[in-house]
C-alpha cells in the first residue's frame, strides 16, 4: 500500500463518494477506483460497498480508518521534521463562532496576514456542536470557539479562558441602577438573542428555565452587530460577551445591568484534533493567538 491509496481511502470515507474524492484530490475517478481496488487486493478485504449511487464503508473499512489517518498524519510529521525551517504557506481553515469574528479574531488575523502573507485563510462559521464534527472529520484545521466548554479526549485545547458575559440594556431602561438583577426581574422583558445553537443563548435560557421563566423573545439573529443596534434602539435587552461591547459601554450607548443570577459558564477556546498534523501555518496561528489573547486578557 502507499499513501496515495490511503489518502484516497480516507477521502472517500469522509465524502461517501468516489467522484467527490476524485474532484477533491485532483484525480480521474478511474484512478481513485483503481487505488482502492489495489488496496483491497493487498489487504484481502472489501473496504466499500457501492449500491447504486450510495457508498458505504464495510466493517473492515471502519477498522482500517483510524490506522490510515494515523499513517497519513505521521507522513506529514516526517515531512515537517525534514523541513523544520519551512515558511508557513498553503491554506489554513478556521472554524469560528460568528461572535468571535467581531471580537478577538480580527486582531489575530490582521497580524497573521502581515506576518504570513502566503497563507490563505478560510473561515467556516459554526457552533460548538459543529466544531466537534468539523474537527473529527478534518473539515477545519482549528476551532475558535465561544460557548460552553468543549471537553473531549479527541481535542487539544491550546487556549482556554473564561469569557465575561454581560446583560445589556439601552440608556434609560427601568432596570438600570437596580442593585441586583435576578432572573425574576427580567421575566417579562423583551429579549434580543443570538440564533438557536449558540451556546451562550442556551446557557441563558437554561438559567431562565430553572426559575420557571419563559423567555420573552422578540428577535433572534446571528449578527452581533445587529443585536447591538437593536438593543441600543430600545427594542429589548440582550446577553453578549463583554469584550464585544467594550466601545458601546465606554461611550454609554449601552449599559450593563447588575446581573446577580447564576454564572453563565462561558469560555473561549482554541482547539485542534489530537491527531491533526501541526503544519507550519497552523503552528504559527496557534502561537500568535496565544500571544495576542494572553496580552489582551491580562
C-alpha positions in Angstrom: 0.0 0.0 0.0 1.1 3.6 -0.5 0.0 7.0 0.9 -2.0 7.9 -2.3 -4.1 4.8 -1.7 -4.6 5.6 2.0 -5.4 9.2 1.2 -8.0 8.2 -1.4 -9.5 5.7 1.2 -9.7 8.4 3.9 -11.2 11.0 1.5 -13.9 8.6 0.2 -14.8 7.7 3.8 -15.3 11.4 4.6 -17.2 12.3 1.4 -19.0 9.0 0.8 -18.3 9.5 -2.8 -15.7 8.2 -5.3 -16.5 11.1 -7.6 -16.2 13.7 -4.8 -12.9 12.2 -3.7 -11.6 12.3 -7.3 -12.6 16.0 -7.5 -11.0 16.8 -4.1 -7.7 15.1 -4.8 -7.5 16.1 -8.5 -7.5 12.6 -10.0 -9.7 11.0 -12.6 -12.4 8.8 -11.0 -10.9 5.7 -12.6 -7.6 6.5 -10.8 -9.4 6.6 -7.4 -11.3 3.4 -8.2 -8.0 1.7 -9.1 -6.2 2.9 -6.0 -9.0 1.4 -3.8 -9.0 -1.8 -5.8 -5.3 -2.2 -5.3 -5.6 -1.5 -1.6 -8.4 -4.0 -1.2 -6.5 -6.7 -3.1 -3.4 -6.2 -0.9 -5.4 -6.3 2.3 -7.7 -9.1 1.1 -10.9 -7.3 2.3 -13.6 -5.2 0.8 -13.4 -1.6 2.1 -16.5 0.0 0.5 -19.9 -1.2 -0.8 -21.4 0.6 -3.7 -25.1 0.1 -4.3 -26.4 2.5 -6.9 -25.1 5.9 -6.0 -24.6 5.1 -2.4 -21.2 4.4 -1.0 -20.9 2.9 2.5 -17.9 1.7 4.4 -17.7 -2.0 5.4 -16.9 -3.2 8.8 -13.3 -3.9 7.7 -13.1 -0.4 6.2 -14.2 1.1 9.6 -11.4 -0.9 11.3 -8.8 0.4 8.9 -9.8 4.1 9.0 -8.1 5.2 12.3 -4.9 3.5 11.2 -5.0 5.1 7.8 -5.5 8.5 9.4 -2.6 7.9 11.7 -0.3 6.9 8.9 -1.1 10.0 6.9 -0.6 12.1 10.0 2.8 10.5 10.5 3.8 11.1 6.9 3.0 14.8 7.3 5.0 14.9 10.5 8.0 13.3 8.8 7.9 16.0 6.1 7.6 18.7 8.7 10.6 17.3 10.6 12.6 17.2 7.5 11.8 20.8 6.6 11.6 22.4 10.0 12.5 25.8 8.6 9.6 25.8 6.2 7.9 29.1 5.9 4.1 28.9 6.5 2.2 28.6 3.2 -0.9 26.9 1.9 -4.4 27.2 3.4 -5.5 27.4 7.0 -9.2 26.7 7.7 -10.5 28.2 10.9 -13.9 27.2 12.4 -15.2 30.3 14.3 -18.2 31.4 16.2 -19.7 34.4 14.4 -19.5 36.5 17.5 -15.7 35.9 17.8 -15.3 37.2 14.3 -16.2 40.7 15.5 -14.4 40.3 18.9 -11.0 38.7 19.1 -10.3 37.2 15.7 -9.8 40.3 13.6 -6.7 41.4 15.5 -5.2 38.0 15.3 -5.9 37.6 11.6 -4.7 41.1 10.8 -1.3 40.4 12.4 -1.2 36.8 11.0 -1.8 38.2 7.5 1.0 40.7 7.9 3.5 38.0 9.1 2.5 35.2 6.8 1.0 36.7 3.6 1.5 33.4 1.7 -1.1 31.6 3.8 -4.6 31.7 2.5 -7.1 31.8 5.5 -10.5 30.3 5.1 -13.3 30.9 7.7 -16.1 28.4 8.4 -18.8 29.6 10.8 -20.4 27.2 13.2 -21.5 26.3 16.7 -19.8 24.2 19.4 -21.6 21.1 18.1 -20.5 21.9 14.5 -16.8 22.2 15.6 -16.8 18.7 17.1 -17.9 17.4 13.7 -15.6 19.6 11.7 -12.5 18.7 13.8 -13.2 15.0 13.8 -13.7 14.9 10.1 -10.7 17.2 9.3 -13.0 19.8 7.7 -11.2 22.6 9.6 -7.7 22.8 11.0 -8.6 24.6 14.2 -11.7 25.8 16.0 -12.0 29.2 17.6 -15.0 28.5 19.9 -17.0 30.7 22.3 -19.5 28.9 24.5 -19.7 26.1 26.9 -16.5 24.1 27.3 -15.7 21.6 24.6 -14.1 18.9 26.7 -13.0 15.7 24.9 -10.0 13.4 24.8 -10.1 13.8 21.0 -9.2 17.5 21.1 -6.3 19.6 22.4 -7.4 22.9 23.9 -4.4 25.2 23.1 -6.0 28.4 24.6 -8.8 28.4 27.2 -10.2 31.2 29.4 -13.4 32.4 31.0 -15.4 34.9 28.9 -17.2 37.5 30.9 -20.8 37.9 29.8 -23.0 40.9 30.4 -26.7 41.5 30.4 -27.2 44.7 28.5 -29.9 47.4 28.1 -30.3 50.8 26.4 -29.8 54.0 28.3 -32.8 54.9 30.4 -34.0 51.3 30.8 -36.0 50.8 34.0 -33.6 48.2 35.4 -30.5 50.4 35.2 -29.4 51.3 38.7 -31.0 48.4 40.3 -28.5 46.9 42.8 -29.1 43.3 41.8 -30.8 41.8 38.8 -32.2 38.3 39.3 -33.9 36.1 36.7 -37.3 37.0 38.1 -36.6 40.7 37.3 -36.5 40.0 33.6 -39.5 37.7 33.4 -41.4 40.0 31.0 -38.5 41.8 29.5 -38.3 41.7 25.7 -35.1 39.7 24.8 -32.9 40.1 21.7 -30.8 36.9 21.4 -28.4 35.1 19.1 -29.7 32.2 16.9 -30.6 28.8 18.2 -27.5 26.7 18.6 -25.5 29.4 20.2 -24.0 28.2 23.5 -24.4 31.3 25.5 -28.0 31.7 24.4 -28.6 28.1 25.5 -26.9 28.8 28.9 -29.1 31.9 29.4 -32.3 30.1 28.5 -31.3 27.2 30.8 -31.0 29.6 33.7 -34.4 31.1 33.0 -35.9 27.7 32.7 -34.5 26.7 36.1 -36.5 29.6 37.5 -39.6 28.7 35.5 -39.4 31.8 33.4 -40.4 31.6 29.7 -38.1 33.9 27.7 -39.9 36.8 26.1 -38.0 36.6 22.8 -38.7 39.4 20.4 -35.8 39.0 18.0 -33.1 36.5 17.2 -30.2 37.0 14.8 -26.7 35.6 14.2 -25.3 39.1 13.8 -23.7 40.6 16.9 -23.7 44.0 15.3 -27.4 43.8 14.6 -28.1 42.7 18.2 -26.2 45.7 19.5 -28.1 48.1 17.2 -31.5 46.7 18.1 -30.7 46.8 21.8 -29.5 50.5 21.6 -32.6 51.4 19.7 -34.7 50.2 22.7 -36.2 47.0 21.3 -35.1 44.9 24.3 -32.2 43.7 26.4 -29.6 41.2 25.4 -26.7 39.0 26.6 -23.3 39.3 24.9 -19.6 38.8 25.7 -18.3 42.0 27.5 -15.4 42.2 25.0 -17.9 42.6 22.2 -19.5 45.7 23.6 -16.4 47.5 25.0 -16.8 50.6 22.9 -20.6 50.8 23.5 -20.2 50.5 27.3 -17.4 53.2 27.4 -19.5 55.6 25.3 -22.7 55.0 27.3 -24.6 53.8 24.3 -25.3 50.5 26.1 -25.4 49.8 29.9 -24.5 46.6 31.7 -27.2 45.5 34.2 -26.1 44.2 37.6 -26.8 40.5 37.0 -26.8 38.6 40.3 -28.2 35.3 38.9 -26.2 32.1 38.3 -22.9 32.2 36.3 -23.3 31.6 32.6 -20.2 29.4 32.4 -19.0 30.6 29.0 -15.4 30.2 27.9 -13.3 30.9 24.8 -11.2 28.1 23.4 -8.8 27.4 20.5 -8.8 23.7 19.8 -7.5 21.2 17.3 -7.8 17.4 16.9 -5.2 15.4 18.8 -4.3 13.6 15.6 -4.0 16.8 13.5 -0.7 17.4 11.7 0.6 20.7 13.1 1.6 22.4 9.8 3.8 25.5 9.9 0.8 27.6 9.1 -1.3 26.1 12.0 1.7 26.2 14.4 2.2 29.9 13.6 -1.5 30.6 14.1 -1.6 28.9 17.5 1.5 30.7 18.8 0.2 34.1 17.6 -3.3 33.6 19.0 -1.9 32.6 22.4 0.4 35.7 22.4 -2.3 38.2 21.4 -5.1 36.8 23.6 -2.7 36.5 26.6 -1.8 40.1 26.2 -5.5 41.3 25.9 -6.9 39.4 28.9 -4.2 40.4 31.4 
